Amino acid sequence: MSYQSNRQIVIQPNSAEVRSMIPEEYVRIREEEMRAEAERQRRAQRLLAGRLWRSLAGYATRRAEAAERR
């Protein structure tokens, strides 16, 4: 009779710790990584959007000042 486990051996980088993880742990870790990446992407989008609106506001200000001088 052979026994197969769902656990896999994981060696953490820069660590002497070796432990086994079940697939659910892999899923949880991957979900955490995906959430963190999504948050980084949202932050980058907000930053880019802020820069875009700031540059548009600057452009509109320059156009208004140029129109006043005419």
Number of C-alpha atoms within 10 A of each C-alpha: 2 3 4 5 6 9 13 12 10 11 12 10 8 6 7 8 9 11 11 12 13 12 12 11 12 12 11 11 12 12 12 12 12 12 12 12 12 12 12 12 12 12 12 12 12 12 11 12 12 12 12 12 11 12 12 12 12 12 12 12 12 12 11 11 11 10 9 8 6 5
